[in-house]
Amino acid sequence: MTAANTPATTACNAAPSGATSPRLTELSHGGGCGCKIAPGVLSELLGRLSPATGFPDLLVGSDTSDDAAVYRINDEQAIVATTDFFMPIVDDPYDFGRIAAVNALSDVYAMGGKPIMALALVGMPINVLPHDVIARVLEGGASVCAQAGIPIAGGHSIDSVEPIYGLAALGLVHPQRIARNVGARAGDALILGKPLGVGILSAALKKNLLGDDGYREMIASTTLLNRPGTRLATLPGVHAMTDVTGFGLLGHTLELCRGAELAAHIRYDALPWIRGAREFAEAGIRTGASARNWASCSAEVELSGALPATAQTLLTDPQTSGGLLVSCDPAAADEVLAIFRDGGFGQAALIGHMAEGEARIVVA
């Protein structure tokens, strides 16, 4: 797909627009950020790549687990580049497009950047889904980019077995104001911007167990742009930042720990949840990605025996379009929370702190 060659115009032998459409989630083996390759497998694969050396203007590359690459173009500007795409987490095509676009742009915000444009990444089972369904996915993504104030300037499309949508997103950031996941300091407060439980609610949806109210809450969270990241990166007291997505709260917090060679202490009772998530977990609703996430991080995690039996599932639940996780000076915590709440993140919460010690997580 190019600016003049959109996914809709490249389709051939497509299902007629009036054809009965299957549920989007029926066409995918996984959904949202739960589709990610397991952290341990991904680490092994990336470990075989040679580091990108000899590029002094590449300020952030693949040698860390940062959310995007950053390339300096002058003393005042650096390009933030990222891509993210996945299979449907919901059946409504417009909502699928919105969630995928918000999730992709989140990586730019997590680096402290401001998005400037995006390219659409589209894979659709052309002979299975009607044109109007595919068009609604694209419209959903475009609506989010319009909300972010950026164009979708092109992209690429293929005929695939499973429906896939996402963006390659570009942004700008000052080279001295890049928010990374490697700068946390001992004593820092840990603040989470969005409530947890998206994966569990999406699993309930797939089983036809999620009511209208639960669906609305899940959509409200997953379509809320993480725009506070741009402002947070300008605060001297913010030392590290990432977003919580497919590896769950434990997986992404562990990235902060490894990057800073510190321990994280999380207060379970301080964690914010999407309404219904804990109840569904108690009923045995979970995603397959949760078990994979636990297998990848369990050796570096200590869970208090006083936690509920569902804690492991909830803490490793893959978050699609999840919240920003901020490590900041305790003196800056109130300002960080105020910025979140000014941006509509009413459940933003102080969930723990960083401490001296080996890279690990203690949850009590």
N, C-alpha and C positions, 0 to 999 in steps of 0.2 A: 504494500500500500504506500502510495505517495500522496502528497497534498491533492493531486488531481485524480487519484485512483483509490477510492475508498473501499472498505471491505464489501459493502453492498454491491458495488459495481464489478468486483472481481469474481463474484459468485457465479458458478455455472451449474446446471442440472439441479437447481435448488428446489426444496420443497415449496409448493405453492403457498402464497401468503395466507390463504384461508384454511390450510391444513391443520388438523388437530395436532397440538403440540404436546409432547411428553413433558413431565416435570423436569426441570433443569437438573435437580439433584439426582434424578434417576440415571442421568447420562454420565455421571462422574463417579470414579471409585473413591474419591475423597473430596473435601470441600474447603475453600478458603485457604488460610495459611496452614491448615492441617495437612495440606498436600506436600508441604516441604519435605525434602529428603532429611532423614533422621540426623541429628547433630553429629553423632559419632561417625556416621558414614560420610557426611559432608566434609568433616575435618580430615578424614583419611584421603578423600579425593583431592581436596585443595592442597593437602600436604605434599602432593606429587608435583605441584606447580613450582616453578622457580620464581622467587620474588622479583618484582619489577624494579630493578636497580638501574641507575644511570639516568634517572629522570628527576632532576632536582625540583621541578615545579609540580611533580605529583606529590601533593601534601598528604593525602590519605589514599592508600591503595588496598590491595587484598591481603596484606600481611597481618591485619588485625580483623576483628569481627565488626568493624564499623558498618553503619547503615548505608553509606554511599561512598563513592570515590570523590575526591576533591582535587582539582587541578588549578594552580595559580596562573592567571593570565596577566596580571600586573600587581603593583603594590596595594591596590585597593580592592581588587576583585579576584575571586576564584570561582570556578564552575563546580557545582555539585551535580553529579551524574549518578543515576540509579535506575533500576528496572525491577518491576514486580508484576507478576501475573499468576493467576490460579484458576481452578475450576469452581463451579457455583457452590456457594454456601447457602443460598436461598433459591426459591423457585421463581420469584418475580424477576423478570429480566432487567427491568429498569433499576430495581434495588441492587441486583447483582453488579450491574455496571457502576453504580454509585459507590458501593462498598469497595470494589476493586480499585477504582480511581483514588478514593480517599486513602486506601492502604498504600498505594504506590507513592503518592505525594508525601505521605508521612515520613518517608526516609529523608526527603529533602529538609523537612521541618526539624527532624531529629538531629540533623547536622548543624542546625542554626540558620539554614538557608531560606531564601525566598524563591518559590518556583517561578520560572519565566516561560516555560512551554513544555508540552508533552507530545509523545508519539504513541499511537495506539498499537497494542499488540493483540491480535485477534486470531483465534483458532476456533472454528465452528464446524459441527457435522452438517454440512450443507444440505444433504439429502434427507435429514431428519428434522431439523428445526425450520419452521416457516420464516420467511424473510422478515415479517413484522416483529417476530420475537427477537431475531438477531439485531434488528434496527433499534429495538428498545434497549438492548444492552448498551449499544453505542451511545444512544441518547442519554442514558444514565451517566455514563462516564463523562460525556461532554458537559452535562449539567454541573458536575462537580468541578471540572476545570474552569467553567465560567464563573462559578462561585469563588474559586481561588484566583480569578482574574488572569487566567492564562489561556492560550489557544491550544487545541490539538492540531498540530501543524502537519501531520502525516502519520506514517506507521507502516505496518505490514500485516497481511492476513493470509491464512492458510485454511484448507479444508482438513479438519482433524476429526478423530473419532469422538473425543470428548470436548465439550465447550470450554474455551479458555479465553480470558480477557484480562488485560492489565495495561500498564503504561510504562514507557521509558520516559523518565522525568528529568528535566534539567532545571537547576536553580543557580542563584548567585549568593555568595557569602563573602564577607571580608576575611582575608587570610588570617587575621589575628583574632577572629571571633568564631572559629570553627568549634562546634560542640562535638566532642568525641566520647567514646566509651572507655577511655584509658586514663582519665585524669582524676578519678575519685580520690579523696583524701580521708585519712582516719579521722573519725569524729563527724564526718558529713552526715547530714540528714538525707534520707531517701524518700522521695515524693513520687507518687503514682498519679497520673492525670485522669485515667479512665477506670471504670469498674471492670472486674474480671468476670469470666463465665461465658464468653461468646461461643467457644467450642461446644460446651455442654448444651447451650440453648440451640445451636445449629443441629446437634445430634437429636435433640428432642423434636425439632422441626421435621427432620427427615423421617421420624417415626410417627408423625402426625399428632404429637403430644403437646406442642407449643400453641397456646391460645393467642388470640389477637393482641391482648395487652402485652404479653411477653414478646411477641414479634415486634411490636412497635418500640419497645424498649431496646431490643437488640439492634434494630435499624437506627434508632436515634444515636446509639453509641458508635456503631460502626461507620456511620456517615458523617460524623463530626470531625472536621478537619483539625489536625494537630497544629494549628497556626501559632499557638503560644510559643512553640519552639524557636521561632525566629526572634522573638523578643527575649526569651529566657537566655539565649546565647550571649546577649549583650551584657548580662549581669555579671560583675566580677565574682560574685559568690557562687555561681554555677560552675562546677568543676568537671562534670561529666553528664552525658545524656544519651539515651537510646530509646527505641520504642519496643514495647512488649508485643510480640507477634507469635509466630508459629512455634517457637520453642518454650512458650509459657513463661510465667513470672520467674520460675527458678532458672530456666535456661538463659534468659536475657540478663537476669541479675548476676548470674555466674560470669557472664562476659565482662561486666563491670569489675567483678572481683579479680578475674584473671588479668585484666588490663592494668589494674592498679596494684596487684599483689596484696590484696586486703581481704578481710572477711566481711560479710554482710550479715546483720542481725535483723530479722523481720518479725514484726509483731502480728501474729495471725489475726488477732481480734481487731486490728486496725485496718485490715484490707477491705476495700470497697467491692461489692458484688452487684452484678445485674440481678434484679429481683427474680427469684425462681431458680437461679443457678445451683445454689446449695441444696435445695429440695430435690431437683432432678438428679444431682450427684448421689444423694442418699437413696434414690430409687434405682441406682445402677446405670444411669445414663452417662455415657462418656464417649470420647472419640478414641480411635486406635492410636492416634498420634500422642495421646497422653502417656501411654505405656512406653512408647519409643523415647519420648522426652525424658521420662524417669530413668530409663536404662542408660541414657547418655550423661546424666548429672548426679545420679544417686550416690556415687562414691565421694562426692564433694558436698553433700547436703546432710544436715542433722535435723531431724524432725522431733520435736518434743513428744514424749509419750502422752502428754495431756491433750494433744490435738485430736479432733474428731477423725474417725476412720476414713472419711472422704478427703482429708487434707491433701494426701498425695495426688489424687486425681485432680483436685481443684487447682493446686499449685503448678501442675504441669499441663493444664488445659491450654491448648493452642488458641491464641487470641488472633483473630482476623481483624485488621484495622484497630489494633489495641492502642493503649495510652502511652504517653511519654513517661519514662522513668528517669528522674532527675536526682543526681547526687550533688548536694550543695552545702555550703557553710550553714550551720544551724542559725546563724544570725540573718541569713537570707531566706529562711524557710517561709516566713509569713509573706514576704513579697512574692515568692514563687507561687504560693497557694493563691494569693490575690490575683496574679496574672492568669492563672488557670480559671479561676472563678469568673473573672471579667470576660473570659472567652467562652463562657457557657459550660465549663467543666465543673458542675456542682458537686460531683463526688470525688474530686481530687483530694488525696489524703496523704498525710505523713505516715509512712508504713514501717520505718525502721532507721537504721544508721549503719555506717561503715566503721570498721574497727581494725586495729592492728591484728595480724595473724595471717596464716596461710590462706590462699584463695579458696574460700568455702562459704556456705550459707548455713546459718543457724536460724531455724524457725521455731518460735515458742509462743 
